[in-house]
Amino acid sequence: MANGTPIRLIQRNGGIIELNVTTVTMDVDRKFNPKPLVYSGSHRVATDSNLTRAVIQLEGVMTDDDAVFVSSSTQASASIDFSYRIDGVRKIGDEITDAEKEEVVKVSALGYWEPTTISNLNTPRLALDDTNVIYFVEDSASDGFFAPNSVHWVSTYDASTSTAKSAASIAQGIANRIAAMGAPYTTSTGTSPYTGQANAVVSITRTANGNNTKYPKFKKWNSGAKEPLIITKYVGYQEGAGTTGMSAGDKVQHLWGVLNNSQDGGRGLEKGSLRQRDDVTGRRNTRGGGDYIIGIQIPFESMVNAASGEKYSAVNHFMTTGTYHLQNPETKDVENATLAGVQFSDAKNSYTGIKGGVDKATFVRLGGEPLYQFTIIFLPADVIL
């Protein structure tokens, strides 16, 4: 990071705006308020209500990228991690337990979804797009095709032996089904950046051109159930047969356009919110939200989290708020920091970055040259209404 800190601004649709920042200022104001008492020799009494205000200021210079000729397109891809989830109660990340894999397919104390009893309305499922769907069931096999119902399924739990499937088995099952159903995707499996479990993540790459920020998506199986997946959308498409890179002016105009007209769709995890209805039904969200900036990832060199044989590892700054973290100080330790480059999670206190929004941005062109100095004020916030 000798030439600057590579900051990521995260957008609602999964997009990333990268900035090479020369100065990062992280400011917290606790409003600590000591007052001297009269007739006490200036004996002071203070109040501290833990009502902090946090401000992150980014300063840097935008320059032209080096032009690189690209002969072929880069297709959009998505990923699903079957070993890690965001706890909806404590708002922090956890490994997926065997009990939670069972809960995926368990519909009551007495029954499970099986391939023979799949219901298009109620069975938990993963939608790859408008037409290609994979269902989650309990079965001794890892995946399969049930011809009478014409459905592809993947098992997360075997109720006959009370054995949960491994994250690698579930990820490979998804890959098998995509290949078997002839869907317009290619797949690969890899190691989870959150848990380190091998082959726990399945990456899905579109063969068609363009992005699709509505999919893939997971359909919950019953009210109140936990969603044991971290899913990214199909993004990253880049047209080939041309040059890549952006000029300094391109970068300024892109960020200028986003900041001048974007609005989040409301609280993402709130039941019944406008954006949630958009995610589930595909209906248009009239409040926007697509390119709205919802978070920031600021890497730093950590000796505490350094890989074996290394002095440092690059991890992300995070910000923990709420009574759970107030009562459990260990959750604020630096050991909880995630590796730089991990997928940002929208959930509160996920350790993958800092949620919030841009309050102000200033761009100054220097001396008529293709150089722009910028100052960006980012304010952390757990909920955006």
N, C-alpha and C positions, 0 to 999 in steps of 0.2 A: 504493500500500500504506500510505497515511498512517493509516488507521483500523485497522490490524492486518494481519497476514500471512495470506493465505488458504492454509492447509495442507490437503493431501489425505491421508487415510489410505486405502490401497488394499486391497481385499479380494480373496480368491482367485477369486471368481466374477465379477470385473470391477467390482463395486460400489465406490462412492466415498463416504467420509464426510468432509464438508468442515467445517473448523474455522477460525474467525477468531481467530487467536492474537495476543495482545498482546506476549508475550515468548517468544523462541526462544533456548534455550541449547544450544550444541553443544560438548560436552566430550570431549577425548581425553586419556587417561592412558597414557603410554608406559612407565611403570614404570622410568624412568631412575633408576639406583641408585648414586650415587657414594659411595665409602667412603674415609676417610682411612687412610693406612698408618702403622703405628707407626714411631717413630724416623725420620720423614721430614719433620718440620716440617709435618704435615697435608697432605702431598702426596696428592692424591685420584685414585683409579682408579674408573672407572664401568663398569657392564655395561648393555648395551641390546640385547635379543634381538628387538626389533621385535614384541613381543607386546602390542599396544595394546588398550585397552578404550575404546570409544566410547559415549557416552551423549547422547541428545537429549532435552531437557526442554521441554515445551510448556506455556505458561500462558495463560489467557484467561478470558473470561466468555461464557457462552451466554445469548442473549436470544431473545425471540420473533421469528419472521420476520414481515414484513408480509404480510397475507393478500391474495392476488390471485385473482380468479375466473377459472377456466379453462372455456371453453365446449365444448372438444373435447379428445379424448385425445391424448397424445403417445405415438407408437408406439416400440417397442424397435428399436434399430438396431445393426448391427455394421459393422466395416470391415476391409479387407484391403489391406496395403501391398505392392505388387509390386516396390518399388525398394529395400527395406531388409530386412535380416535380422540375427539375432544369431549371431555366430560361435561354434559349439559348442566350439571348442578354446580360443580366446583370451578368450571370454566377453565380447566387446565388439561393438558394432554396426558394420556395414559396408554399403555399397551392394551390391546384388546384381549380380554380374558376368555377362557373356555366357556364360562357361563354366559358371556355376551354373545359368543358365536351360537350358543344354544338359543338365546333369546331371539336371534334373527328369525328363526323359523318356527319358534314356539308360539302358538296362537292362544293357548289357554293352558290350564294346569293338566289338561287331559290329552291334548292333541298337538300334532305337528303338521306342517305342510309337507306333503309327499308328492312325487311326480304324478301319481294317479289322482290326486285331489287338488290340482292346481286351479285356482280361481283367478281369472284375469283382473278381478276387482280388488281382491284382498291379499293375494300372495306377494310377499316382498320381492322386488325385482330391480334389475339394473337396466335402464333404457340407454342403449347406445345412440339412438336417434329416434325419429318418428316411427320407424317400422321394426327395427331389430331390438329384441328384448330377451334378456336372460333372467330366469327365475331362480330364487334361492329356496332350497328345500332341505329336508333331512333325508339322508339315504346313505347306504354303506359305500356306494361308489362316489367318486369325486365329482363327476359330471356325466351328463348323458342327454339323450333326446327321447322324449315320450311321444311316439307317433300318433296315438289316438287324439291327443290334444294339440299336436304339432308345436310343441314347445321345447326349447332348450333350457336345461337347468344345471345348476351347480350346487353341490352339497356343502353346507357349513357345519353340519352336526349329524352324527349317527345315533339316533335315539335307541336303537336296538342294543347298542353296546355302551351307551352313555359316553361317547368319545367325540370330542370336537375335532374338526379338521384343522390342520395347520394352515397358517397364513399362506405359505408357499403352495399348498394343495389347492386352496381356493383361487389364488391368482392364476395358477396353471390351468385350473378348470375353466376360468373365464377365457383364457387364451385358446384352449381347445375348442370351446363352443363357438368363438368368433371364427375360427378356421373352418369348423364343421358347417356352420350356417351360411358360409359364403358371403358374409357381410363385407362391405368395402373398407376393410381395415387390416393392418398388419399389427402384430403384437410382439412383445418381448417382456421378460421378467427381470427384476433387479432387486438390489438390496435396499431396504427401507432406510432413509436418512434419519428417521426418528428413533427406531429401535435397533437397527443394525441386523435385523433378521434377513437372511439371504432369500432372494426370490419371493419376497413378500409383496412386492409392488409389480403390478402389471401396467405396462405402457401400451397405449393404443394409438396408432397413427392412422390418420385418414388417407385413403388413396385419392380422394377427390380434392380438388383445389379449394382453398379458402379456409377460414376458421368457422367454428360453430360453438359459440359461447353458451348455448342453451343445454348442450349435452357434453358428456354423459351425466345422468342423474339417477339417484337412488330413490325409489318409492318406498316410503315407510310401510311397515306391515300392520301396526296397530297404534292406537293413540297412547302417547306416553313412552313408547319404546325408544331406546337409544339408537342412534344411527352410527354404526361402527365403521365408518369409512371416512377417509380424507380423499376427496375427488377434485381433480383439476379439470378444467374444460379444454376443448379442442382449440388451442391457440398456437401461434408460432409460425403460421404460413408465411412463406416468402417466395415471391415469384422469381423464377429463374431467367436466364438469357438476358442478363443485364448486370448493372453494378449495384453493389450493396453500399450502405453507408448513408449518412445524412450530413448536410452542411450545418454549421452553427446556426444559421438562420432557420433551417428546417426544424431543428430541435426546439428553438425558441417558439416558432409558430405552432408546433404541435402542442407544447405545454401551455402556451398562451390560449389556444383554442379550447383545450380541456378545462382550464381554470375559469375561463370566462363564461362557460355555459355547460355546467354539469350538475346533476343533483342526485343524491343517493335516494334509493327507493324506500327508505325507512329502516327500522331495526330488522336486520336480516334473520335473527333467530326467533323473532316474536311470532307466535301463532296468529295466522290470519293477516299478516302484514301484506302490503301490496307486492313487495318483491317476492315473498314466499309464494303467493298465488301465481306469480309469473314463472317461478322455478318449477312448480308442480304441474300447472296446466299449459304453460306455454303462451298464455295470453299476454298481450302487450302491457307493460308496466308504464302507465302514463306519467309517472314521476321520474322516469329515466333510471339512472343508476349504472348504466353500462360502462362508461369510461370514467366514472367518478373515482377520485383517489381516496382510498379507505385506509391506507396503512403505509408504513415505511420500514425498511430493513437497513439497519446501520451496522456494519460489521466492525469488530475490533479483535485485536490479537489477544488470545487468552492463554496463559500458562497453565491455569487450573484445568482447562479442558484440552490441553495439548495431546495430540496423538503420540503413541509410543515412539520414542526416539527423536521427537521434534520439540523445539523450544516453545513454539506457539501453534495454535490452531485458530482459524478465523471463525468466530461465532457472532451471533446477532445480539445487539442490545434488546432488552425487553422491559416491560413495565407492568408490575403486578398491583392491582387495586382490589378493593372489596374486603369484607370482614373476614373471609376465609384466610386470605393471605396475611391480614393483620394478626390473626390468632395463631397462624402457623408460619413463623418467621423463616423456617427452612425452605419454604417455597420461593423465597426471594433470593436464595443463594445463587451465585454465579454458575454453579455446577448445572443449573437447569437450562442454561443457554443452549440454543440449537446451532448446528453448523451453518455458516453462511452459505447461501444458495438453496436452502430448503424452501419448499413451497410455503408461501404465506397463508396462514389460516385466519379467517374472519372472526373466529371465536375469541371472546375476551380472555386475556391472559394466557395465550397459547404458547408463549415463548418463541414463536417464529418471527417476531418483529413487534412493532408498536402500532396499535390501531389509532386512527384519528383522521385529521384532514388538514389541508393547506389553508392557512388563514390569509396569507399575503405572499405575493411574488413580485420581484422587481428585476427587470432586465435592462442592462445598459450596454449599448454598442460602443466599442472602444475605437476611437480614431478613424472611423470609416472602414476599418478592417473587418474581416469575417470572424470577429471575436466578440462575445457577449459576456459581460460580467453579470452574475445573478445572485440574488439574495432571496431565500425562500423561508418563510416562517411556517412551521408545522406544529400543530397543537394536538397532543394526545387526547383521545376520548374513547370511552368504552362503548358507548351507544350513540349512533347518529340517527336522529329523528327526521 
